[in-house]
Structures are given as C-alpha cells and as structure tokens.
Amino acid sequence: MGASAKDKSHPEAPPVQLARLASKVKGLYTALLTAFDDGGRVDTDRIAKLVRFQASKGADGIFPCGSTGLGPMLTVEERKSVAGAVLEASRKRVPVVVQVGAADTTSAVDLARHAEDAGAYAVASLTPYYYRPGDRAVAKHFEALSEAVEIPVLAYNIPQFTGNNLQAKTVAELAKRGIISGLKDSSRDFLHLMELVDSVPGDFPVMNGTEEYGLFAIYSGASGLVSGGASAIPELFKSMLTAVRRGDHAAALAEQNHVRAFKGLVRQNQISAYYEILRERGMDCGSPRRPLLPLDRGETKRIIDGMKALGLL
C-alpha cells in the first residue's frame, strides 16, 4: 500500500533510510522525452520502447515528466500514464525518479502518491512555478510532498522556468530536517551548483542538469547528470561518465567537448531536435506537443549531418 493510505499502521520511512536510498541516485539519469502517437496522444508503447533503449545503452536511471518530457504541458492523468509506462518498462532494469512538480502543491502530491504506488524509486519536484511564492511557501510545498510519500523526495531547481531559485541555505535546512533527500540543479549557474554541493552532507546526491559543464560538475562533487540529450544519444553521455569512473581524464574531457559540440548543434530547438534524432535512429516517438513545432527538413538535415561529422551517428 502506498502513501495515499498513510495512517498509524503505516509509519513514515525514517530520514536516515530515505537518505540511504537517495544516495544511490547517481550516474547518468535520462530526462526522458515523452513519446506521442500520430494524433498527438501519449503513446505508452513507444515510451516503453524508449525506456528499453535507454537501459540497453547504459543509462543508470530514468527521469520522466521533466522539462525534456514536457511535464508541464501534460495533464495530471497523462503524467500518470507516462509514469506508469516508464515504471512498467523499467522494472528490474533501472531505477526511476518521477518528476511530479506542478504549479500547485495538490497536483504534485497527487502525482507523487501515484508514482510511489506505481513503484518509483523516488520523486523529484520542481518548485511551484508562475506565481513565485517565496522561500517559505516553497519549503511548505516540499514538506507536503515529504509527508505524502515514503520514498525519497528530491528538489528540482530550474529557476529560469519556475522563477524560484533554491538557495543553498534553504536546501541545507530542508536536507537537515529530512524533508528532501536529494537535488537536481538545472540553474545553469556553476558557482551556484558548487554552493549547493557545499551546503549538504556528502551522501546527499546533487544531480547536475546542465550538460555543457557536466564533467566539471562531477569533479566538483555532483553525483551525476540528468540529461535531456541522453534521450536522443545516451551513449555520448554514458561514455563521458564511464571515462570519469575509470580515471581517464583526457577521454572524459574529449567526451565533454563532444557534448558541448552536440548541444551547440541543437541549441535553438533542443527538444524538437531530439525527436528527429531518435527518428533517424529508428525510434519514432512522434512529434513534440504544441506550441513546440517539429523541425523542418533543412534543420533536421543540418543537425543529422553535424552529428555524423562529429562521429556521433
């Protein structure tokens, strides 16, 4: 029974236990693209195929319904459908951290409870967006999530979209109280990332979401990388992290440079580009949801040719 039925017979998981579980969130987590059918509806069969593809290419975990997964564009029921498909396909393959953040806390709690009941390893939540409610309200948001589920809760910091930038002192306090057990930072601010890493205990995972400095984030104490680009080409990001693990710093730096070159190719329309790259690789995931538009043929050719020139396809 999941956290939706919490009562005195179903005690909360101790913070120490949650911290131990969360400490295993590391390595390469793919910020999974959401596949749609030709009518623009969530396609669970295509999602399952994409999850299996990710596992076969070495992804250490899956992060659905985030920015790359167009989570804010999906209805609550669609997000539950995506999470369910990912969790079913990933069983005994890789752990799943479901992104449950929403503009309102009630929806986030509902999504978190569903994710726990469906078998998620952990949930992550971006800060409530649009209204910029302030640090106290953001803390209360994470308290509500922590009280609702018995799996680790990770905070997701992406201030350029939410308008709320999680400060190191806030993260440290939430971590100290056992309210959050980890963090994904996509602030695109390397100094801020280092402040966050320095503010929390050593076993508290800080996952970096900015691929352009992924290698340097790990050298500075980040636990790993949550990568949207890995939806399209997981091998590139996995190769970089594998080089780090074996201590081959020259190879790791070479792969980081490949990552930067790849991100330069897709910078203008990243998510739309990922759909076309996957299609080129025989993985039809449909097209992005509007207002995002598919790439035209010329832009698709430019990106595919650029990737071939880099040796990535």
C-alpha positions in Angstrom: 0.0 0.0 0.0 1.4 3.4 -0.9 1.4 6.7 0.9 -2.1 7.6 -0.2 -3.3 5.3 2.7 -0.9 6.6 5.3 -2.2 6.1 8.9 -0.8 5.0 12.2 -0.3 1.5 10.9 1.9 2.8 8.1 4.7 4.8 9.7 6.8 7.2 7.7 10.2 6.0 6.5 12.9 7.3 8.8 15.0 10.2 7.3 18.2 8.0 7.6 16.6 5.3 5.5 15.5 7.8 2.9 18.9 9.3 2.8 20.5 5.9 2.2 18.1 5.2 -0.7 18.6 8.6 -2.2 22.4 8.3 -2.0 22.1 5.7 -4.8 20.8 8.3 -7.2 23.9 8.9 -9.2 25.5 8.4 -12.6 23.5 9.1 -15.8 19.8 9.6 -15.5 18.0 10.2 -18.8 15.5 13.1 -18.7 13.1 11.1 -20.8 11.4 12.5 -23.8 7.6 11.8 -23.9 6.5 9.8 -27.0 3.3 10.7 -28.7 1.3 8.9 -31.4 0.4 10.4 -34.7 -2.6 12.0 -33.2 -0.6 13.8 -30.5 -1.7 11.5 -27.7 0.7 10.0 -25.1 1.9 6.7 -26.6 2.8 4.2 -23.8 4.1 1.6 -26.2 6.6 4.0 -27.7 7.5 5.2 -24.3 8.2 1.6 -23.2 10.4 1.0 -26.2 12.3 4.2 -25.5 12.9 3.1 -21.9 14.3 -0.3 -23.0 16.5 1.5 -25.5 17.9 3.7 -22.7 18.6 0.7 -20.5 20.4 -1.1 -23.3 22.6 1.9 -23.8 23.7 2.1 -20.2 21.5 4.7 -18.6 21.7 4.4 -14.8 18.2 5.7 -14.3 15.2 7.4 -15.9 13.8 10.8 -15.0 10.3 11.1 -16.7 8.0 14.1 -16.9 10.7 16.7 -16.5 11.4 19.6 -18.9 12.5 17.4 -21.8 9.5 15.1 -21.1 7.2 18.2 -21.5 5.8 17.5 -18.0 4.2 21.0 -17.6 2.4 20.5 -20.9 0.7 17.2 -19.9 -2.4 16.8 -17.9 -2.2 15.1 -14.5 -3.8 12.0 -16.0 -1.3 12.0 -18.9 1.6 12.3 -16.5 0.3 9.3 -14.5 0.1 7.4 -17.8 3.7 8.3 -18.7 5.0 7.4 -15.2 3.1 4.1 -15.3 4.5 3.2 -18.7 8.1 4.1 -17.7 7.9 2.2 -14.4 6.4 -0.9 -16.0 9.1 -1.0 -18.8 12.0 -0.3 -16.4 11.2 -3.0 -13.8 14.4 -4.9 -13.0 16.3 -2.7 -15.4 16.9 0.8 -14.0 15.5 2.9 -11.1 13.0 5.7 -11.9 12.8 9.1 -10.3 9.4 10.6 -11.4 9.2 14.4 -11.7 6.0 15.4 -10.0 6.3 19.1 -9.7 3.4 21.3 -10.7 2.2 24.9 -10.3 0.1 23.8 -7.3 1.0 21.6 -4.4 -2.2 19.5 -4.5 -1.4 18.2 -8.0 2.2 17.5 -7.1 1.1 15.5 -4.0 -1.4 13.5 -6.2 1.3 12.7 -8.7 3.8 11.8 -6.0 1.4 9.3 -4.4 0.7 7.8 -7.8 4.4 7.4 -8.5 5.0 5.7 -5.2 2.1 3.3 -5.7 3.4 2.5 -9.2 6.9 1.6 -7.9 9.0 4.7 -8.3 12.4 4.7 -6.6 12.0 8.4 -5.7 10.1 11.5 -6.8 11.5 14.9 -7.8 9.6 18.2 -7.8 10.4 21.5 -9.4 9.5 24.5 -7.2 5.9 25.7 -7.9 6.1 27.9 -10.9 4.5 31.1 -12.3 3.5 32.8 -9.0 6.9 32.8 -7.4 5.5 32.1 -3.9 8.8 32.7 -2.0 11.1 30.6 0.1 8.7 29.8 3.0 5.9 28.7 0.6 8.4 26.6 -1.4 9.6 24.9 1.9 5.9 24.1 2.7 5.5 22.6 -0.7 8.3 20.2 -0.1 7.0 19.4 3.4 3.7 18.4 1.9 5.4 16.1 -0.5 7.6 14.6 2.2 4.5 13.9 4.4 2.6 12.3 1.5 5.1 9.6 0.4 7.6 7.2 2.0 10.1 7.3 -0.8 12.9 9.9 -1.2 11.8 13.4 -2.4 14.3 15.4 -4.5 14.1 19.1 -5.1 14.4 20.2 -8.7 15.9 23.7 -9.2 15.3 25.2 -12.6 14.8 28.9 -11.9 14.8 30.1 -15.5 11.4 28.4 -15.9 10.0 28.5 -12.4 11.1 31.9 -11.2 12.3 30.4 -7.9 16.0 29.8 -7.4 16.6 27.4 -4.5 19.2 28.9 -2.3 21.9 26.9 -0.6 20.7 27.8 2.9 17.2 26.6 2.1 18.4 23.4 0.6 20.6 22.8 3.6 17.7 23.4 6.0 15.3 21.1 4.1 18.1 18.4 4.0 18.8 18.7 7.7 15.1 18.3 8.5 14.9 15.2 6.3 12.3 16.8 4.1 14.3 16.4 0.9 16.8 13.7 0.3 18.5 14.9 -2.9 18.5 17.7 -5.5 18.6 18.2 -9.3 20.1 21.6 -10.2 19.5 22.9 -13.7 20.2 26.6 -12.8 22.9 26.8 -15.5 25.0 28.6 -12.8 28.1 26.6 -12.0 29.0 28.7 -8.9 25.5 28.2 -7.6 25.8 24.5 -8.1 29.0 24.4 -6.1 27.4 26.3 -3.3 24.6 23.7 -3.2 27.1 20.9 -3.2 29.0 22.5 -0.3 25.8 23.1 1.7 24.7 19.5 2.1 26.2 16.3 3.6 28.5 14.2 1.4 25.9 11.4 0.9 23.2 13.8 -0.2 23.0 13.5 -4.0 23.2 16.7 -6.1 22.5 15.8 -9.7 23.5 18.3 -12.3 21.1 19.1 -15.1 23.4 21.3 -17.2 25.2 19.1 -19.8 27.6 21.7 -21.0 29.6 21.5 -17.8 28.6 18.0 -16.7 32.1 16.8 -16.4 33.2 19.7 -14.2 30.1 19.4 -12.0 31.1 15.8 -11.2 34.7 16.8 -10.5 33.2 19.5 -8.1 31.1 17.0 -6.2 27.9 16.4 -8.2 26.6 12.9 -8.0 25.8 12.6 -11.7 24.0 14.1 -14.6 20.3 14.2 -15.5 20.5 14.7 -19.3 17.8 15.6 -21.8 20.2 15.0 -24.6 20.6 11.4 -23.4 17.0 10.8 -24.6 18.4 11.0 -28.1 22.0 9.8 -27.7 22.6 8.2 -24.3 25.9 6.6 -25.4 27.6 10.0 -25.6 26.8 11.0 -22.0 27.4 7.5 -20.7 30.9 7.4 -22.3 31.8 10.6 -20.6 30.8 9.3 -17.1 32.5 5.9 -17.8 35.7 7.7 -18.5 35.4 9.6 -15.2 34.9 6.3 -13.3 38.0 4.7 -14.8 40.1 7.8 -14.1 40.7 8.6 -17.8 40.5 12.3 -17.5 41.7 13.0 -21.1 39.0 10.8 -22.5 36.4 12.4 -20.2 37.4 15.9 -21.4 37.2 14.8 -25.0 33.7 13.5 -24.5 32.7 16.7 -22.7 33.9 18.6 -25.7 31.7 16.3 -27.9 28.8 17.0 -25.6 29.3 20.8 -26.0 29.5 20.4 -29.8 26.4 18.3 -29.8 24.5 20.8 -27.6 25.6 23.6 -30.0 24.0 21.8 -32.9 20.6 21.5 -31.2 20.6 24.7 -29.1 17.8 26.5 -31.0 15.2 23.7 -30.8 16.6 21.1 -28.4 13.5 19.1 -27.6 12.2 19.1 -31.2 15.7 18.0 -32.4 15.7 15.0 -30.0 12.5 13.7 -31.7 14.2 13.9 -35.1 17.5 12.3 -33.9 15.5 9.4 -32.5 13.6 9.0 -35.7 16.9 8.9 -37.6 17.9 6.1 -35.2 14.8 4.1 -35.9 13.0 5.2 -32.8 9.8 7.0 -33.8 8.5 9.0 -30.8 6.1 11.2 -32.8 6.4 14.9 -32.6 6.6 17.4 -29.7 3.4 18.8 -28.3 2.5 22.3 -29.5 3.4 25.1 -29.1 6.7 23.3 -29.9 6.9 22.5 -33.6 8.7 19.7 -35.5 11.9 20.7 -37.2 11.7 21.3 -40.9 13.7 19.1 -43.3 16.5 21.6 -43.7 17.1 22.0 -40.0 16.9 18.2 -39.4 19.4 17.6 -42.1 21.8 20.2 -40.7 21.7 18.5 -37.3 22.0 14.9 -38.5 24.9 15.9 -40.8 26.6 17.7 -38.0 26.3 14.7 -35.7 27.7 12.4 -38.4 30.6 14.8 -38.8 31.3 14.6 -35.1 31.1 10.8 -35.2 28.0 10.6 -33.1 25.8 8.8 -35.6 
